[in-house]
Amino acid sequence: WLQWPWVEAVVSTQSTGGIVTGFRRGQRNQTVSTSLIKIEGVDAKKDVDFYLGKRIAYIYRANKARKNKVTGRESKLRVIWGKVRRAHGSSGLVRCAFRTNLPPKAIGATVRVMLYPSRV
């Protein structure tokens, strides 16, 4: 099988990494509908502007396989999609809203920050 050199480049440039650091919270209450994500390479509030509106995928493995509606193949991998809403603080964290709230086991887990849709 012939390896194409540009295939790896295309896959790696479509997304960047991130870590779920927790949920938005005050001293006593936490808002589980808003997740806090630390994006790779974003260390200041001014860097967050590029990522506003970008899609985020939390990919996890389930016990039971399900059939994919598009391809028809069975897989144990599931995805919860979300979106970057705004900055959180001045150190580069972002607030994200997911279609369904992230489970507590997602804290500390990795997410993929897709580099689309583009606002340029």
N, CA, C and O atoms as a GROMACS GRO file, in nm:
protein
  480
    1TRP      N    1   0.084  -0.118   0.000
    1TRP     CA    2   0.000   0.000   0.000
    1TRP      C    3   0.088   0.124   0.000
    1TRP      O    4   0.182   0.134   0.079
    2LEU      N    5   0.058   0.214  -0.086
    2LEU     CA    6   0.137   0.334  -0.102
    2LEU      C    7   0.093   0.441  -0.001
    2LEU      O    8  -0.026   0.472   0.009
    3GLN      N    9   0.188   0.495   0.073
    3GLN     CA   10   0.157   0.600   0.170
    3GLN      C   11   0.164   0.736   0.102
    3GLN      O   12   0.266   0.772   0.043
    4TRP      N   13   0.057   0.812   0.111
    4TRP     CA   14   0.056   0.945   0.053
    4TRP      C   15   0.106   1.044   0.157
    4TRP      O   16   0.056   1.045   0.269
    5PRO      N   17   0.204   1.128   0.123
    5PRO     CA   18   0.263   1.218   0.223
    5PRO      C   19   0.168   1.328   0.270
    5PRO      O   20   0.184   1.378   0.382
    6TRP      N   21   0.069   1.367   0.188
    6TRP     CA   22  -0.017   1.479   0.227
    6TRP      C   23  -0.137   1.436   0.310
    6TRP      O   24  -0.206   1.522   0.366
    7VAL      N   25  -0.165   1.308   0.320
    7VAL     CA   26  -0.280   1.262   0.397
    7VAL      C   27  -0.264   1.296   0.544
    7VAL      O   28  -0.358   1.346   0.607
    8GLU      N   29  -0.146   1.272   0.601
    8GLU     CA   30  -0.120   1.303   0.742
    8GLU      C   31  -0.135   1.453   0.768
    8GLU      O   32  -0.189   1.494   0.871
    9ALA      N   33  -0.086   1.534   0.676
    9ALA     CA   34  -0.092   1.679   0.694
    9ALA      C   35  -0.236   1.728   0.696
    9ALA      O   36  -0.270   1.816   0.775
   10VAL      N   37  -0.321   1.673   0.610
   10VAL     CA   38  -0.460   1.716   0.605
   10VAL      C   39  -0.532   1.680   0.734
   10VAL      O   40  -0.607   1.762   0.788
   11VAL      N   41  -0.510   1.559   0.785
   11VAL     CA   42  -0.576   1.515   0.907
   11VAL      C   43  -0.532   1.599   1.026
   11VAL      O   44  -0.614   1.637   1.109
   12SER      N   45  -0.402   1.628   1.035
   12SER     CA   46  -0.352   1.699   1.152
   12SER      C   47  -0.389   1.847   1.152
   12SER      O   48  -0.391   1.910   1.258
   13THR      N   49  -0.417   1.905   1.035
   13THR     CA   50  -0.449   2.047   1.032
   13THR      C   51  -0.598   2.075   1.047
   13THR      O   52  -0.638   2.191   1.053
   14GLN      N   53  -0.682   1.972   1.053
   14GLN     CA   54  -0.824   1.995   1.068
   14GLN      C   55  -0.865   2.016   1.213
   14GLN      O   56  -0.973   2.068   1.239
   15SER      N   57  -0.780   1.976   1.307
   15SER     CA   58  -0.816   1.991   1.448
   15SER      C   59  -0.692   2.013   1.532
   15SER      O   60  -0.580   1.986   1.490
   16THR      N   61  -0.717   2.061   1.651
   16THR     CA   62  -0.612   2.075   1.750
   16THR      C   63  -0.666   2.017   1.881
   16THR      O   64  -0.785   1.990   1.892
   17GLY      N   65  -0.579   1.998   1.977
   17GLY     CA   66  -0.620   1.932   2.100
   17GLY      C   67  -0.668   2.029   2.207
   17GLY      O   68  -0.646   2.150   2.199
   18GLY      N   69  -0.735   1.973   2.306
   18GLY     CA   70  -0.781   2.050   2.420
   18GLY      C   71  -0.810   1.957   2.536
   18GLY      O   72  -0.821   1.835   2.518
   19ILE      N   73  -0.822   2.012   2.656
   19ILE     CA   74  -0.850   1.934   2.776
   19ILE      C   75  -0.968   1.995   2.849
   19ILE      O   76  -0.976   2.117   2.866
   20VAL      N   77  -1.060   1.910   2.892
   20VAL     CA   78  -1.174   1.956   2.972
   20VAL      C   79  -1.124   1.979   3.114
   20VAL      O   80  -1.079   1.885   3.180
   21THR      N   81  -1.132   2.103   3.160
   21THR     CA   82  -1.082   2.134   3.295
   21THR      C   83  -1.193   2.134   3.399
   21THR      O   84  -1.165   2.133   3.519
   22GLY      N   85  -1.318   2.136   3.356
   22GLY     CA   86  -1.428   2.136   3.451
   22GLY      C   87  -1.547   2.210   3.395
   22GLY      O   88  -1.562   2.227   3.274
   23PHE      N   89  -1.633   2.254   3.487
   23PHE     CA   90  -1.752   2.328   3.449
   23PHE      C   91  -1.744   2.469   3.505
   23PHE      O   92  -1.672   2.494   3.602
   24ARG      N   93  -1.819   2.562   3.444
   24ARG     CA   94  -1.825   2.698   3.495
   24ARG      C   95  -1.889   2.693   3.634
   24ARG      O   96  -1.989   2.624   3.654
   25ARG      N   97  -1.832   2.764   3.728
   25ARG     CA   98  -1.882   2.755   3.864
   25ARG      C   99  -1.854   2.882   3.943
   25ARG      O  100  -1.767   2.962   3.909
   26GLY      N  101  -1.931   2.896   4.049
   26GLY     CA  102  -1.906   3.000   4.147
   26GLY      C  103  -1.850   2.933   4.271
   26GLY      O  104  -1.795   2.822   4.263
   27GLN      N  105  -1.862   2.998   4.383
   27GLN     CA  106  -1.807   2.940   4.506
   27GLN      C  107  -1.885   2.816   4.549
   27GLN      O  108  -1.827   2.720   4.600
   28ARG      N  109  -2.016   2.817   4.528
   28ARG     CA  110  -2.098   2.706   4.575
   28ARG      C  111  -2.170   2.629   4.465
   28ARG      O  112  -2.196   2.510   4.480
   29ASN      N  113  -2.203   2.696   4.354
   29ASN     CA  114  -2.282   2.631   4.249
   29ASN      C  115  -2.200   2.617   4.121
   29ASN      O  116  -2.118   2.703   4.088
   30GLN      N  117  -2.223   2.507   4.050
   30GLN     CA  118  -2.159   2.493   3.919
   30GLN      C  119  -2.264   2.481   3.810
   30GLN      O  120  -2.370   2.422   3.830
   31THR      N  121  -2.232   2.538   3.695
   31THR     CA  122  -2.321   2.538   3.580
   31THR      C  123  -2.273   2.429   3.485
   31THR      O  124  -2.177   2.450   3.411
   32VAL      N  125  -2.339   2.313   3.487
   32VAL     CA  126  -2.290   2.200   3.408
   32VAL      C  127  -2.317   2.215   3.259
   32VAL      O  128  -2.264   2.139   3.179
   33SER      N  129  -2.400   2.312   3.221
   33SER     CA  130  -2.426   2.333   3.079
   33SER      C  131  -2.314   2.409   3.010
   33SER      O  132  -2.313   2.420   2.888
   34THR      N  133  -2.218   2.462   3.086
   34THR     CA  134  -2.105   2.534   3.030
   34THR      C  135  -1.976   2.466   3.076
   34THR      O  136  -1.945   2.463   3.195
   35SER      N  137  -1.901   2.411   2.980
   35SER     CA  138  -1.777   2.341   3.010
   35SER      C  139  -1.658   2.433   2.985
   35SER      O  140  -1.662   2.516   2.894
   36LEU      N  141  -1.554   2.418   3.065
   36LEU     CA  142  -1.432   2.495   3.048
   36LEU      C  143  -1.327   2.408   2.980
   36LEU      O  144  -1.299   2.297   3.025
   37ILE      N  145  -1.270   2.459   2.871
   37ILE     CA  146  -1.174   2.383   2.791
   37ILE      C  147  -1.044   2.463   2.781
   37ILE      O  148  -1.045   2.583   2.757
   38LYS      N  149  -0.931   2.393   2.800
   38LYS     CA  150  -0.800   2.453   2.779
   38LYS      C  151  -0.750   2.406   2.643
   38LYS      O  152  -0.722   2.287   2.625
   39ILE      N  153  -0.739   2.498   2.547
   39ILE     CA  154  -0.698   2.464   2.411
   39ILE      C  155  -0.546   2.471   2.401
   39ILE      O  156  -0.482   2.561   2.455
   40GLU      N  157  -0.492   2.373   2.331
   40GLU     CA  158  -0.347   2.364   2.310
   40GLU      C  159  -0.292   2.491   2.245
   40GLU      O  160  -0.343   2.533   2.141
   41GLY      N  161  -0.191   2.551   2.304
   41GLY     CA  162  -0.125   2.666   2.244
   41GLY      C  163  -0.195   2.799   2.265
   41GLY      O  164  -0.150   2.900   2.212
   42VAL      N  165  -0.304   2.801   2.341
   42VAL     CA  166  -0.375   2.926   2.369
   42VAL      C  167  -0.347   2.965   2.513
   42VAL      O  168  -0.392   2.899   2.606
   43ASP      N  169  -0.271   3.073   2.532
   43ASP     CA  170  -0.228   3.112   2.666
   43ASP      C  171  -0.274   3.251   2.707
   43ASP      O  172  -0.242   3.297   2.816
   44ALA      N  173  -0.348   3.320   2.621
   44ALA     CA  174  -0.394   3.455   2.653
   44ALA      C  175  -0.533   3.478   2.596
   44ALA      O  176  -0.576   3.409   2.503
   45LYS      N  177  -0.601   3.574   2.652
   45LYS     CA  178  -0.738   3.605   2.609
   45LYS      C  179  -0.743   3.649   2.464
   45LYS      O  180  -0.840   3.621   2.394
   46LYS      N  181  -0.640   3.719   2.417
   46LYS     CA  182  -0.639   3.768   2.280
   46LYS      C  183  -0.628   3.654   2.178
   46LYS      O  184  -0.670   3.670   2.063
   47ASP      N  185  -0.571   3.539   2.219
   47ASP     CA  186  -0.558   3.424   2.129
   47ASP      C  187  -0.689   3.349   2.112
   47ASP      O  188  -0.705   3.273   2.016
   48VAL      N  189  -0.784   3.369   2.203
   48VAL     CA  190  -0.912   3.297   2.200
   48VAL      C  191  -0.997   3.340   2.082
   48VAL      O  192  -1.078   3.261   2.033
   49ASP      N  193  -0.981   3.463   2.035
   49ASP     CA  194  -1.068   3.519   1.932
   49ASP      C  195  -1.076   3.431   1.808
   49ASP      O  196  -1.183   3.421   1.747
   50PHE      N  197  -0.966   3.367   1.770
   50PHE     CA  198  -0.964   3.280   1.651
   50PHE      C  199  -1.057   3.160   1.669
   50PHE      O  200  -1.117   3.113   1.572
   51TYR      N  201  -1.069   3.109   1.791
   51TYR     CA  202  -1.143   2.985   1.816
   51TYR      C  203  -1.292   3.005   1.844
   51TYR      O  204  -1.365   2.907   1.856
   52LEU      N  205  -1.338   3.128   1.853
   52LEU     CA  206  -1.480   3.152   1.882
   52LEU      C  207  -1.567   3.094   1.770
   52LEU      O  208  -1.545   3.124   1.652
   53GLY      N  209  -1.665   3.012   1.806
   53GLY     CA  210  -1.755   2.951   1.709
   53GLY      C  211  -1.706   2.819   1.654
   53GLY      O  212  -1.780   2.752   1.581
   54LYS      N  213  -1.582   2.779   1.686
   54LYS     CA  214  -1.529   2.653   1.634
   54LYS      C  215  -1.597   2.534   1.703
   54LYS      O  216  -1.640   2.544   1.818
   55ARG      N  217  -1.606   2.423   1.631
   55ARG     CA  218  -1.670   2.302   1.682
   55ARG      C  219  -1.572   2.222   1.768
   55ARG      O  220  -1.452   2.220   1.743
   56ILE      N  221  -1.628   2.157   1.870
   56ILE     CA  222  -1.548   2.074   1.960
   56ILE      C  223  -1.612   1.936   1.965
   56ILE      O  224  -1.734   1.924   1.974
   57ALA      N  225  -1.529   1.832   1.960
   57ALA     CA  226  -1.578   1.694   1.967
   57ALA      C  227  -1.519   1.625   2.089
   57ALA      O  228  -1.397   1.614   2.102
   58TYR      N  229  -1.607   1.579   2.180
   58TYR     CA  230  -1.566   1.494   2.292
   58TYR      C  231  -1.594   1.350   2.248
   58TYR      O  232  -1.710   1.311   2.236
   59ILE      N  233  -1.488   1.274   2.226
   59ILE     CA  234  -1.502   1.137   2.175
   59ILE      C  235  -1.476   1.041   2.291
   59ILE      O  236  -1.375   1.053   2.361
   60TYR      N  237  -1.567   0.947   2.310
   60TYR     CA  238  -1.552   0.851   2.418
   60TYR      C  239  -1.593   0.712   2.371
   60TYR      O  240  -1.659   0.698   2.269
   61ARG      N  241  -1.552   0.612   2.446
   61ARG     CA  242  -1.581   0.473   2.413
   61ARG      C  243  -1.689   0.421   2.506
   61ARG      O  244  -1.680   0.436   2.628
   62ALA      N  245  -1.793   0.360   2.448
   62ALA     CA  246  -1.904   0.304   2.525
   62ALA      C  247  -1.889   0.151   2.532
   62ALA      O  248  -1.807   0.093   2.461
   63ASN      N  249  -1.970   0.088   2.616
   63ASN     CA  250  -1.963  -0.057   2.629
   63ASN      C  251  -2.030  -0.129   2.512
   63ASN      O  252  -1.983  -0.233   2.467
   64LYS      N  253  -2.139  -0.072   2.463
   64LYS     CA  254  -2.218  -0.138   2.360
   64LYS      C  255  -2.195  -0.072   2.224
   64LYS      O  256  -2.195   0.050   2.213
   65ALA      N  257  -2.177  -0.154   2.122
   65ALA     CA  258  -2.158  -0.101   1.987
   65ALA      C  259  -2.291  -0.057   1.928
   65ALA      O  260  -2.395  -0.119   1.952
   66ARG      N  261  -2.287   0.051   1.852
   66ARG     CA  262  -2.405   0.101   1.782
   66ARG      C  263  -2.373   0.114   1.634
   66ARG      O  264  -2.258   0.136   1.596
   67LYS      N  265  -2.476   0.099   1.553
   67LYS     CA  266  -2.457   0.113   1.409
   67LYS      C  267  -2.457   0.261   1.372
   67LYS      O  268  -2.543   0.337   1.416
   68ASN      N  269  -2.359   0.299   1.292
   68ASN     CA  270  -2.351   0.436   1.241
   68ASN      C  271  -2.460   0.456   1.136
   68ASN      O  272  -2.474   0.375   1.045
   69LYS      N  273  -2.537   0.564   1.149
   69LYS     CA  274  -2.648   0.587   1.057
   69LYS      C  275  -2.600   0.620   0.916
   69LYS      O  276  -2.672   0.594   0.820
   70VAL      N  277  -2.481   0.675   0.902
   70VAL     CA  278  -2.431   0.714   0.771
   70VAL      C  279  -2.360   0.598   0.702
   70VAL      O  280  -2.393   0.564   0.588
   71THR      N  281  -2.264   0.536   0.770
   71THR     CA  282  -2.183   0.432   0.706
   71THR      C  283  -2.242   0.292   0.723
   71THR      O  284  -2.213   0.204   0.642
   72GLY      N  285  -2.323   0.272   0.826
   72GLY     CA  286  -2.380   0.140   0.849
   72GLY      C  287  -2.290   0.046   0.928
   72GLY      O  288  -2.328  -0.068   0.953
   73ARG      N  289  -2.171   0.092   0.967
   73ARG     CA  290  -2.078   0.008   1.044
   73ARG      C  291  -2.103   0.025   1.193
   73ARG      O  292  -2.148   0.130   1.238
   74GLU      N  293  -2.073  -0.080   1.269
   74GLU     CA  294  -2.089  -0.074   1.414
   74GLU      C  295  -1.961  -0.023   1.478
   74GLU      O  296  -1.850  -0.055   1.433
   75SER      N  297  -1.977   0.057   1.582
   75SER     CA  298  -1.862   0.113   1.652
   75SER      C  299  -1.900   0.141   1.797
   75SER      O  300  -2.015   0.170   1.828
   76LYS      N  301  -1.800   0.130   1.885
   76LYS     CA  302  -1.822   0.163   2.025
   76LYS      C  303  -1.790   0.310   2.055
   76LYS      O  304  -1.812   0.357   2.166
   77LEU      N  305  -1.739   0.381   1.956
   77LEU     CA  306  -1.704   0.521   1.975
   77LEU      C  307  -1.827   0.609   1.960
   77LEU      O  308  -1.908   0.590   1.870
   78ARG      N  309  -1.839   0.706   2.049
   78ARG     CA  310  -1.950   0.803   2.043
   78ARG      C  311  -1.890   0.943   2.050
   78ARG      O  312  -1.776   0.962   2.094
   79VAL      N  313  -1.968   1.040   2.006
   79VAL     CA  314  -1.921   1.178   2.003
   79VAL      C  315  -2.028   1.269   2.061
   79VAL      O  316  -2.147   1.253   2.031
   80ILE      N  317  -1.987   1.365   2.142
   80ILE     CA  318  -2.074   1.475   2.185
   80ILE      C  319  -2.016   1.602   2.124
   80ILE      O  320  -1.902   1.638   2.152
   81TRP      N  321  -2.094   1.670   2.042
   81TRP     CA  322  -2.048   1.790   1.973
   81TRP      C  323  -2.079   1.915   2.054
   81TRP      O  324  -2.181   1.922   2.123
   82GLY      N  325  -1.989   2.011   2.045
   82GLY     CA  326  -2.008   2.138   2.114
   82GLY      C  327  -1.951   2.252   2.033
   82GLY      O  328  -1.906   2.235   1.920
   83LYS      N  329  -1.955   2.370   2.094
   83LYS     CA  330  -1.911   2.491   2.025
   83LYS      C  331  -1.844   2.584   2.124
   83LYS      O  332  -1.889   2.596   2.238
   84VAL      N  333  -1.736   2.650   2.081
   84VAL     CA  334  -1.668   2.749   2.165
   84VAL      C  335  -1.754   2.874   2.169
   84VAL      O  336  -1.788   2.930   2.065
   85ARG      N  337  -1.789   2.919   2.289
   85ARG     CA  338  -1.878   3.034   2.304
   85ARG      C  339  -1.803   3.164   2.332
   85ARG      O  340  -1.824   3.264   2.263
   86ARG      N  341  -1.714   3.163   2.432
   86ARG     CA  342  -1.642   3.285   2.470
   86ARG      C  343  -1.523   3.250   2.555
   86ARG      O  344  -1.503   3.135   2.592
   87ALA      N  345  -1.442   3.351   2.587
   87ALA     CA  346  -1.326   3.331   2.672
   87ALA      C  347  -1.370   3.320   2.817
   87ALA      O  348  -1.478   3.366   2.855
   88HIS      N  349  -1.284   3.258   2.899
   88HIS     CA  350  -1.310   3.246   3.043
   88HIS      C  351  -1.182   3.288   3.114
   88HIS      O  352  -1.086   3.212   3.121
   89GLY      N  353  -1.183   3.407   3.168
   89GLY     CA  354  -1.064   3.458   3.234
   89GLY      C  355  -0.963   3.511   3.134
   89GLY      O  356  -0.996   3.533   3.017
   90SER      N  357  -0.839   3.532   3.181
   90SER     CA  358  -0.738   3.594   3.095
   90SER      C  359  -0.626   3.498   3.058
   90SER      O  360  -0.529   3.539   2.994
   91SER      N  361  -0.637   3.370   3.096
   91SER     CA  362  -0.527   3.276   3.071
   91SER      C  363  -0.554   3.182   2.954
   91SER      O  364  -0.481   3.084   2.937
   92GLY      N  365  -0.655   3.208   2.874
   92GLY     CA  366  -0.676   3.130   2.753
   92GLY      C  367  -0.779   3.019   2.764
   92GLY      O  368  -0.798   2.946   2.666
   93LEU      N  369  -0.847   3.002   2.878
   93LEU     CA  370  -0.954   2.904   2.886
   93LEU      C  371  -1.074   2.954   2.806
   93LEU      O  372  -1.094   3.075   2.791
   94VAL      N  373  -1.156   2.860   2.754
   94VAL     CA  374  -1.276   2.899   2.681
   94VAL      C  375  -1.398   2.831   2.743
   94VAL      O  376  -1.387   2.722   2.800
   95ARG      N  377  -1.513   2.895   2.730
   95ARG     CA  378  -1.640   2.837   2.772
   95ARG      C  379  -1.704   2.774   2.649
   95ARG      O  380  -1.709   2.834   2.542
   96CYS      N  381  -1.752   2.652   2.666
   96CYS     CA  382  -1.812   2.578   2.555
   96CYS      C  383  -1.947   2.524   2.595
   96CYS      O  384  -1.970   2.488   2.710
   97ALA      N  385  -2.037   2.519   2.498
   97ALA     CA  386  -2.169   2.460   2.519
   97ALA      C  387  -2.177   2.336   2.430
   97ALA      O  388  -2.153   2.344   2.310
   98PHE      N  389  -2.212   2.222   2.490
   98PHE     CA  390  -2.226   2.098   2.416
   98PHE      C  391  -2.374   2.067   2.396
   98PHE      O  392  -2.459   2.118   2.469
   99ARG      N  393  -2.404   1.984   2.297
   99ARG     CA  394  -2.544   1.951   2.268
   99ARG      C  395  -2.610   1.883   2.386
   99ARG      O  396  -2.724   1.915   2.422
  100THR      N  397  -2.540   1.789   2.447
  100THR     CA  398  -2.582   1.735   2.576
  100THR      C  399  -2.467   1.763   2.672
  100THR      O  400  -2.351   1.761   2.632
  101ASN      N  401  -2.500   1.787   2.799
  101ASN     CA  402  -2.395   1.821   2.895
  101ASN      C  403  -2.292   1.710   2.904
  101ASN      O  404  -2.325   1.592   2.895
  102LEU      N  405  -2.165   1.749   2.923
  102LEU     CA  406  -2.060   1.649   2.936
  102LEU      C  407  -2.074   1.574   3.067
  102LEU      O  408  -2.113   1.633   3.168
  103PRO      N  409  -2.044   1.445   3.068
  103PRO     CA  410  -2.049   1.369   3.194
  103PRO      C  411  -1.931   1.406   3.283
  103PRO      O  412  -1.832   1.457   3.233
  104PRO      N  413  -1.940   1.380   3.414
  104PRO     CA  414  -1.829   1.413   3.504
  104PRO      C  415  -1.699   1.341   3.470
  104PRO      O  416  -1.591   1.393   3.498
  105LYS      N  417  -1.707   1.222   3.408
  105LYS     CA  418  -1.584   1.150   3.374
  105LYS      C  419  -1.505   1.220   3.263
  105LYS      O  420  -1.391   1.184   3.235
  106ALA      N  421  -1.565   1.321   3.201
  106ALA     CA  422  -1.496   1.394   3.095
  106ALA      C  423  -1.394   1.493   3.150
  106ALA      O  424  -1.307   1.539   3.076
  107ILE      N  425  -1.401   1.525   3.279
  107ILE     CA  426  -1.306   1.620   3.337
  107ILE      C  427  -1.167   1.560   3.332
  107ILE      O  428  -1.144   1.450   3.384
  108GLY      N  429  -1.075   1.630   3.270
  108GLY     CA  430  -0.939   1.581   3.251
  108GLY      C  431  -0.918   1.508   3.120
  108GLY      O  432  -0.805   1.475   3.085
  109ALA      N  433  -1.028   1.481   3.048
  109ALA     CA  434  -1.017   1.408   2.921
  109ALA      C  435  -0.983   1.504   2.807
  109ALA      O  436  -0.996   1.626   2.820
  110THR      N  437  -0.940   1.447   2.696
  110THR     CA  438  -0.904   1.529   2.581
  110THR      C  439  -1.024   1.549   2.489
  110THR      O  440  -1.114   1.465   2.484
  111VAL      N  441  -1.025   1.659   2.418
  111VAL     CA  442  -1.126   1.689   2.317
  111VAL      C  443  -1.054   1.733   2.190
  111VAL      O  444  -0.937   1.772   2.194
  112ARG      N  445  -1.125   1.726   2.079
  112ARG     CA  446  -1.072   1.777   1.954
  112ARG      C  447  -1.139   1.909   1.922
  112ARG      O  448  -1.262   1.917   1.918
  113VAL      N  449  -1.059   2.011   1.900
  113VAL     CA  450  -1.111   2.142   1.860
  113VAL      C  451  -1.095   2.152   1.710
  113VAL      O  452  -0.984   2.169   1.659
  114MET      N  453  -1.206   2.143   1.638
  114MET     CA  454  -1.202   2.148   1.491
  114MET      C  455  -1.177   2.291   1.445
  114MET      O  456  -1.225   2.387   1.506
  115LEU      N  457  -1.103   2.305   1.338
  115LEU     CA  458  -1.070   2.438   1.288
  115LEU      C  459  -1.173   2.487   1.187
  115LEU      O  460  -1.140   2.560   1.093
  116TYR      N  461  -1.297   2.447   1.207
  116TYR     CA  462  -1.407   2.496   1.124
  116TYR      C  463  -1.525   2.518   1.216
  116TYR      O  464  -1.527   2.456   1.322
  117PRO      N  465  -1.623   2.599   1.187
  117PRO     CA  466  -1.632   2.683   1.065
  117PRO      C  467  -1.537   2.802   1.070
  117PRO      O  468  -1.505   2.852   1.178
  118SER      N  469  -1.494   2.847   0.955
  118SER     CA  470  -1.400   2.957   0.948
  118SER      C  471  -1.475   3.091   0.954
  118SER      O  472  -1.584   3.106   0.898
  119ARG      N  473  -1.415   3.187   1.024
  119ARG     CA  474  -1.475   3.321   1.031
  119ARG      C  475  -1.394   3.422   0.951
  119ARG      O  476  -1.418   3.542   0.959
  120VAL      N  477  -1.298   3.371   0.875
  120VAL     CA  478  -1.210   3.461   0.799
  120VAL      C  479  -1.277   3.507   0.672
  120VAL      O  480  -1.218   3.583   0.596
   0.00000   0.00000   0.00000
